[in-house]
Amino acid sequence: LTAKELKTKINVPLIFALSVIPDIDILIPFIEHRGPTHSVIALSIAFVPLFLVYGKKTAPYLFAIIQHPLIGDYFMGGHVQLFWPLTTKGYGVQIGIKSSINITAELVAFIISMLIMIENKDINYLLRNYRPKTDTIALIVPLFALVAPLAVKFPIDVPAPLIPAHMLFISMFLISIIKNQKR
């Protein structure tokens, strides 16, 4: 949505990759989950150089990374250190991942995201044959974030009603990666 308002083109695979980057803390033992990598302050500061170089074109990418702690983790789990390093206080609503509220919210978010991707022709972009190889690399990040919970229940056990949405995104990313490798 942000790209449309700013009339700027986006790199769809990079948007997907950035949307899960805050969870890199799950893989780094000495960083608390939902700590510094989920801080709106830290993420915004990290984007300052990009804004200086690319200006408003950077906004969709900042929104992609910030939506993770603000929308996803704030509501589904809570205890997000949104204002680290100013405070380590955790914020958020503690809705369980397997609760009907979470499942409904995630399904609604999935449907909305698919409608936006169809409207903006982002699905066409993902599935076309000729894209930069960096797109393939970028798609590996969200692909891992989708496959790990389904395959080994890491870092979470995906509720059964959400598996079809995961599988659709996994399929879309795999088709995109495979098609891009064949060129």
Backbone bond lengths (Angstrom), bond angles and torsions (degrees), N, CA, C in turn:
res aa  C-N    CA-C-N  psi(-1)  N-CA   C-N-CA  omega(-1)  CA-C   N-CA-C  phi
1 L - - - 1.445 - - 1.517 111.95 -
2 T 1.317 117.26 -42.98 1.451 120.59 -177.96 1.516 111.39 -59.69
3 A 1.324 117.80 -40.91 1.465 121.73 -179.52 1.519 110.99 -61.83
4 K 1.315 116.90 -39.37 1.462 121.05 -179.23 1.525 110.41 -64.48
5 E 1.328 116.81 -46.66 1.464 120.51 179.56 1.523 111.48 -62.72
6 L 1.318 117.14 -37.15 1.465 121.15 -178.42 1.522 112.72 -87.69
7 K 1.327 115.98 -1.17 1.469 121.94 -179.11 1.526 111.10 52.10
8 T 1.324 114.82 52.82 1.457 120.71 179.14 1.526 109.28 -130.47
9 K 1.315 116.93 144.74 1.464 121.21 177.48 1.521 108.74 -80.15
10 I 1.330 114.38 150.12 1.462 118.90 179.04 1.522 110.60 -123.28
11 N 1.318 114.40 158.61 1.452 121.66 171.97 1.531 105.64 -95.63
12 V 1.326 116.37 102.46 1.469 122.11 -173.73 1.532 112.20 -57.71
13 P 1.342 120.14 -47.57 1.466 118.93 178.46 1.534 112.96 -59.33
14 L 1.327 116.68 -37.21 1.464 119.60 178.82 1.529 110.91 -67.09
15 I 1.325 117.08 -37.16 1.469 120.96 176.14 1.536 109.78 -59.83
16 F 1.328 116.44 -46.24 1.469 120.00 178.79 1.526 111.03 -62.70
17 A 1.325 117.40 -42.73 1.467 120.92 -179.85 1.528 110.76 -62.12
18 L 1.324 116.27 -46.99 1.463 119.85 -178.89 1.527 112.17 -63.44
19 S 1.309 116.59 -31.17 1.468 119.45 -176.97 1.530 113.22 -65.46
20 V 1.314 117.77 -19.06 1.472 120.06 179.18 1.526 113.27 -112.54
21 I 1.326 117.56 -5.23 1.467 121.67 -177.76 1.533 113.35 -55.84
22 P 1.341 120.86 -38.13 1.470 117.72 179.59 1.530 113.82 -54.74
23 D 1.319 118.04 -27.16 1.465 120.27 179.92 1.524 113.29 -78.49
24 I 1.320 117.70 7.96 1.465 121.00 173.64 1.531 109.13 -58.84
25 D 1.331 115.79 -24.52 1.464 119.64 179.68 1.526 113.17 -63.01
26 I 1.319 117.15 -20.41 1.468 120.58 177.17 1.529 110.09 -66.31
27 L 1.324 115.99 -29.85 1.462 121.10 -177.02 1.526 113.16 -92.28
28 I 1.335 117.18 -8.74 1.466 121.13 -177.85 1.528 108.23 -110.07
29 P 1.341 116.87 107.02 1.463 120.95 -171.22 1.535 115.28 -58.51
30 F 1.319 118.86 -32.43 1.461 120.03 -174.51 1.532 113.57 -89.85
31 I 1.334 117.71 3.41 1.463 120.95 176.71 1.526 108.26 -110.71
32 E 1.319 114.75 126.86 1.468 120.17 -179.59 1.528 110.54 -66.97
33 H 1.338 116.45 135.40 1.465 120.28 177.81 1.527 109.27 -64.45
34 R 1.311 115.05 136.64 1.468 124.75 -176.41 1.520 111.50 65.28
35 G 1.347 115.21 27.47 1.459 121.36 177.59 1.519 110.88 -99.18
36 P 1.341 117.38 -126.18 1.465 121.60 -174.92 1.533 115.17 -53.83
37 T 1.310 118.31 -36.29 1.474 119.34 -178.07 1.529 112.30 -74.14
38 H 1.326 117.20 -6.86 1.466 122.04 177.86 1.534 111.40 -109.55
39 S 1.321 116.93 6.08 1.458 121.75 -178.20 1.527 111.18 -78.61
40 V 1.328 115.63 124.83 1.466 120.56 177.29 1.526 109.23 -62.55
41 I 1.320 116.64 -35.47 1.467 120.81 179.39 1.525 110.11 -66.56
42 A 1.329 117.56 -51.63 1.468 121.19 -178.60 1.528 111.37 -61.66
43 L 1.332 117.01 -43.37 1.468 120.26 -179.77 1.523 111.04 -65.41
44 S 1.325 117.15 -40.47 1.470 120.64 179.00 1.523 111.11 -65.00
45 I 1.331 116.34 -42.71 1.471 120.25 178.12 1.526 110.27 -62.45
46 A 1.324 116.82 -40.57 1.472 120.58 179.04 1.526 111.37 -61.56
47 F 1.313 117.64 -27.17 1.462 121.48 -178.11 1.529 113.74 -89.20
48 V 1.329 118.75 -8.28 1.470 121.09 -179.17 1.529 111.84 -54.78
49 P 1.348 119.57 -49.18 1.474 118.44 179.22 1.535 112.66 -59.18
50 L 1.318 117.00 -36.24 1.465 120.07 179.14 1.523 111.09 -67.34
51 F 1.330 117.01 -39.27 1.468 120.16 176.45 1.526 110.62 -64.56
52 L 1.342 116.68 -37.61 1.464 119.73 179.33 1.525 111.55 -65.07
53 V 1.320 117.13 -35.91 1.463 121.34 -178.74 1.528 112.07 -85.42
54 Y 1.323 117.22 -46.43 1.468 120.83 -171.51 1.527 114.66 -106.63
55 G 1.313 118.12 -6.57 1.460 121.63 178.24 1.516 113.17 62.04
56 K 1.338 115.28 -139.53 1.469 120.79 -173.77 1.529 113.62 -64.09
57 K 1.327 117.92 -17.45 1.470 120.31 177.69 1.531 111.39 -62.36
58 T 1.331 116.33 -19.74 1.457 121.96 -178.51 1.530 112.43 -77.48
59 A 1.323 117.55 -24.19 1.473 122.13 -173.20 1.532 114.12 -54.14
60 P 1.340 120.20 -46.33 1.473 118.30 -179.98 1.531 113.22 -60.97
61 Y 1.329 116.08 -32.15 1.461 119.90 -179.04 1.532 110.70 -74.17
62 L 1.338 116.29 -38.86 1.462 119.91 175.09 1.524 109.64 -63.88
63 F 1.325 117.28 -43.35 1.465 120.49 178.53 1.530 110.31 -61.30
64 A 1.321 117.67 -39.79 1.472 121.46 -179.30 1.521 111.32 -60.85
65 I 1.323 116.61 -42.17 1.467 119.32 -177.38 1.531 111.38 -78.94
66 I 1.329 117.25 -34.73 1.464 120.80 -177.56 1.527 112.15 -76.77
67 Q 1.332 117.30 -26.98 1.467 118.42 179.26 1.525 111.50 -62.80
68 H 1.313 116.96 -26.05 1.473 120.56 -179.70 1.541 111.06 -58.76
69 P 1.356 118.23 -59.19 1.466 116.91 178.99 1.530 113.68 -72.14
70 L 1.336 117.52 -34.68 1.465 119.99 -175.49 1.518 113.77 -73.92
71 I 1.303 117.34 -38.19 1.460 120.18 -176.94 1.526 110.40 -102.72
72 G 1.316 115.90 -58.71 1.464 119.82 -174.85 1.515 114.03 -63.80
73 D 1.314 117.13 -64.73 1.462 120.13 -172.76 1.521 113.39 -77.71
74 Y 1.319 118.70 -27.53 1.463 120.75 178.07 1.526 110.36 -60.20
75 F 1.320 115.71 -44.83 1.462 119.73 -177.86 1.525 112.75 -86.78
76 M 1.302 117.06 -36.17 1.459 120.11 -174.36 1.521 110.47 -105.98
77 G 1.283 116.49 77.61 1.455 119.73 175.94 1.512 113.04 131.72
78 G 1.325 116.31 -42.03 1.454 119.75 178.82 1.512 113.67 70.75
79 H 1.326 115.42 -165.98 1.469 123.53 -178.87 1.530 112.01 55.45
80 V 1.331 117.35 42.53 1.462 122.24 179.48 1.526 108.14 -95.17
81 Q 1.338 116.08 126.84 1.463 120.89 179.53 1.535 108.92 -82.18
82 L 1.328 115.88 71.82 1.467 121.66 -174.75 1.522 113.45 -62.12
83 F 1.339 117.14 -29.42 1.461 119.70 -173.40 1.526 113.28 -113.87
84 W 1.342 116.62 22.33 1.459 120.59 173.87 1.527 107.02 -60.91
85 P 1.291 123.59 138.86 1.464 131.14 9.34 1.534 114.17 -91.53
86 L 1.347 117.95 2.01 1.463 119.61 179.70 1.524 111.91 -65.19
87 T 1.319 116.18 -34.86 1.459 121.42 177.37 1.527 109.17 -153.75
88 T 1.309 115.30 150.28 1.467 119.54 175.75 1.529 110.86 -100.68
89 K 1.331 115.69 11.23 1.466 120.44 178.32 1.527 109.27 -62.70
90 G 1.325 115.44 135.87 1.459 120.55 177.93 1.517 111.47 -90.62
91 Y 1.320 115.82 138.05 1.463 122.04 179.33 1.520 109.10 -118.71
92 G 1.316 115.17 156.18 1.449 118.80 173.11 1.508 114.18 134.86
93 V 1.302 113.08 169.82 1.457 122.88 178.33 1.525 106.50 -101.38
94 Q 1.298 116.55 134.04 1.462 119.42 -176.93 1.526 110.63 -95.45
95 I 1.311 115.17 83.83 1.461 121.12 176.39 1.524 106.94 -100.98
96 G 1.298 117.70 125.72 1.463 121.74 -178.49 1.518 112.38 -64.55
97 I 1.324 116.30 144.07 1.468 121.87 -177.19 1.525 112.21 -61.11
98 K 1.328 117.13 -29.92 1.470 119.63 -178.17 1.529 113.01 -98.19
99 S 1.335 116.12 6.70 1.463 119.07 179.75 1.528 110.11 -73.60
100 S 1.317 115.75 154.08 1.470 119.77 179.57 1.522 111.09 -63.86
101 I 1.328 117.55 -30.06 1.470 120.66 177.84 1.522 109.83 -64.44
102 N 1.333 117.04 -47.80 1.460 120.53 179.16 1.521 111.28 -63.10
103 I 1.304 117.05 -47.07 1.467 120.61 -177.81 1.523 110.15 -60.40
104 T 1.325 117.16 -44.68 1.465 120.89 178.42 1.524 110.85 -62.95
105 A 1.335 116.72 -46.18 1.472 120.56 179.94 1.526 111.22 -60.51
106 E 1.327 116.92 -43.09 1.466 119.56 -179.65 1.522 112.00 -68.51
107 L 1.323 117.39 -37.51 1.471 119.63 177.26 1.523 111.09 -66.68
108 V 1.324 117.18 -39.82 1.472 120.68 176.55 1.530 109.75 -63.75
109 A 1.334 117.16 -44.56 1.469 120.85 178.16 1.529 110.80 -61.71
110 F 1.319 116.92 -39.82 1.464 121.16 177.97 1.524 110.52 -62.22
111 I 1.325 117.27 -48.01 1.471 120.91 -179.55 1.524 110.52 -62.17
112 I 1.322 116.85 -44.02 1.469 120.19 178.67 1.521 110.45 -62.32
113 S 1.334 117.19 -44.19 1.472 119.39 -179.67 1.523 111.51 -63.71
114 M 1.326 116.94 -38.93 1.470 119.49 177.73 1.529 110.92 -65.75
115 L 1.324 117.35 -41.77 1.471 120.43 178.31 1.527 111.08 -62.97
116 I 1.317 116.86 -41.10 1.471 120.70 177.34 1.524 110.11 -64.72
117 M 1.337 117.06 -42.64 1.469 120.02 179.63 1.526 111.44 -64.65
118 I 1.323 117.32 -36.02 1.467 120.50 177.22 1.522 109.58 -69.44
119 E 1.330 116.50 -47.73 1.472 121.62 -179.31 1.531 111.67 -58.43
120 N 1.330 116.23 -43.83 1.470 121.07 -177.68 1.526 113.41 -87.12
121 K 1.320 117.13 1.70 1.465 123.26 -179.34 1.535 112.79 62.03
122 D 1.327 115.88 26.91 1.464 120.35 177.80 1.522 111.63 -68.53
123 I 1.323 116.96 -31.82 1.471 120.09 176.76 1.521 109.44 -64.86
124 N 1.323 117.08 -41.01 1.469 120.62 176.76 1.525 110.41 -59.06
125 Y 1.335 115.99 -42.36 1.460 120.35 179.57 1.528 110.20 -61.77
126 L 1.323 116.43 -45.46 1.468 119.94 -178.86 1.521 112.58 -63.09
127 L 1.314 116.80 -35.49 1.461 120.10 -172.63 1.520 114.51 -97.57
128 R 1.325 117.67 0.98 1.467 117.66 178.20 1.527 109.62 -78.41
129 N 1.318 114.76 162.38 1.468 120.10 -172.77 1.524 115.26 -76.80
130 Y 1.298 118.25 -35.30 1.460 119.56 -169.82 1.520 111.71 -109.97
131 R 1.324 114.63 102.35 1.452 122.45 176.17 1.521 107.26 -138.09
132 P 1.318 116.70 160.64 1.467 118.56 177.26 1.534 111.30 -62.14
133 K 1.320 116.33 147.77 1.473 120.93 178.47 1.530 111.21 -60.63
134 T 1.335 116.81 -26.39 1.465 119.17 178.35 1.525 111.32 -62.40
135 D 1.336 117.46 -25.85 1.467 120.61 176.17 1.519 110.60 -62.06
136 T 1.321 116.09 -40.10 1.464 120.61 179.32 1.522 110.00 -63.31
137 I 1.306 116.35 -44.46 1.466 120.70 179.30 1.527 109.87 -61.82
138 A 1.329 116.44 -43.95 1.468 120.60 -179.84 1.526 111.50 -62.15
139 L 1.319 118.09 -36.95 1.470 121.12 -178.12 1.529 113.31 -71.75
140 I 1.323 117.21 -19.58 1.463 120.22 179.16 1.531 110.66 -64.31
141 V 1.331 116.78 -33.82 1.471 121.02 -178.74 1.532 111.59 -63.57
142 P 1.346 119.27 -57.21 1.471 117.26 178.96 1.530 112.98 -68.24
143 L 1.324 117.10 -26.72 1.464 119.79 177.23 1.530 109.70 -62.32
144 F 1.330 116.43 -46.29 1.467 120.72 176.80 1.530 110.52 -60.20
145 A 1.341 116.52 -41.81 1.466 120.97 -179.14 1.530 112.13 -64.24
146 L 1.320 117.24 -25.42 1.469 121.20 177.87 1.526 112.63 -88.71
147 V 1.331 116.36 -37.84 1.466 120.90 -175.73 1.530 111.88 -75.80
148 A 1.325 118.02 -43.12 1.470 121.06 -175.72 1.532 113.05 -55.20
149 P 1.333 119.20 -47.41 1.473 117.56 179.31 1.529 113.35 -64.47
150 L 1.317 117.29 -33.01 1.465 119.67 179.74 1.524 111.73 -76.68
151 A 1.324 116.62 -41.62 1.465 121.04 -174.00 1.528 112.92 -77.61
152 V 1.324 116.52 -44.93 1.467 119.63 -174.24 1.532 113.06 -128.22
153 K 1.322 116.13 12.77 1.469 121.79 179.91 1.527 111.45 55.49
154 F 1.327 116.51 35.14 1.464 121.98 178.48 1.513 109.29 -117.24
155 P 1.280 121.35 128.96 1.466 128.86 -2.38 1.526 113.39 -86.07
156 I 1.321 117.55 -2.16 1.467 121.36 -179.40 1.522 110.08 -136.93
157 D 1.307 114.87 166.04 1.456 122.15 172.99 1.531 106.28 -100.55
158 V 1.320 117.24 112.13 1.462 121.83 -176.31 1.530 109.99 -68.23
159 P 1.340 117.17 126.90 1.471 119.41 176.33 1.530 110.64 -60.58
160 A 1.321 116.84 140.69 1.470 122.43 -175.75 1.530 114.24 -50.80
161 P 1.337 120.34 -41.81 1.471 118.77 -179.31 1.535 113.95 -64.84
162 L 1.339 117.27 -17.32 1.464 120.46 -179.29 1.529 112.79 -93.31
163 I 1.317 117.33 -8.93 1.468 120.79 -178.20 1.530 112.19 -60.34
164 P 1.333 120.70 -43.33 1.475 118.87 178.55 1.535 113.46 -58.71
165 A 1.322 117.27 -39.01 1.471 120.08 177.71 1.527 110.26 -64.18
166 H 1.334 116.48 -43.79 1.467 120.54 176.65 1.529 110.38 -59.16
167 M 1.317 115.66 -46.18 1.467 120.36 -177.58 1.531 111.52 -63.59
168 L 1.327 117.50 -37.39 1.463 120.01 178.42 1.521 110.59 -63.59
169 F 1.328 117.12 -46.44 1.465 119.75 178.38 1.529 111.07 -65.31
170 I 1.330 117.66 -41.89 1.470 120.63 177.56 1.522 109.69 -58.66
171 S 1.321 117.24 -46.93 1.471 121.22 179.84 1.516 111.19 -60.69
172 M 1.326 115.99 -45.18 1.458 120.34 -179.36 1.533 110.80 -61.50
173 F 1.329 116.75 -44.77 1.463 120.27 -179.90 1.526 111.30 -66.95
174 L 1.334 117.43 -42.54 1.471 120.33 179.23 1.527 111.62 -63.54
175 I 1.324 117.02 -44.51 1.476 120.29 177.48 1.516 109.59 -59.41
176 S 1.318 116.47 -43.85 1.460 120.76 179.81 1.530 111.57 -61.48
177 I 1.333 116.30 -45.55 1.468 120.66 -179.70 1.523 110.48 -64.66
178 I 1.328 117.48 -46.51 1.472 121.51 -178.37 1.523 111.05 -63.83
179 K 1.321 117.10 -45.73 1.470 120.01 179.37 1.522 110.91 -61.48
180 N 1.320 116.19 -37.71 1.456 119.71 -178.27 1.527 111.47 -71.86
181 Q 1.327 118.02 -27.61 1.461 121.13 178.92 1.527 112.37 -76.23
182 K 1.330 116.77 -24.76 1.467 121.03 -176.85 1.519 113.43 -79.54
183 R 1.302 117.16 -11.19 1.476 117.16 -176.75 1.500 111.88 -79.62
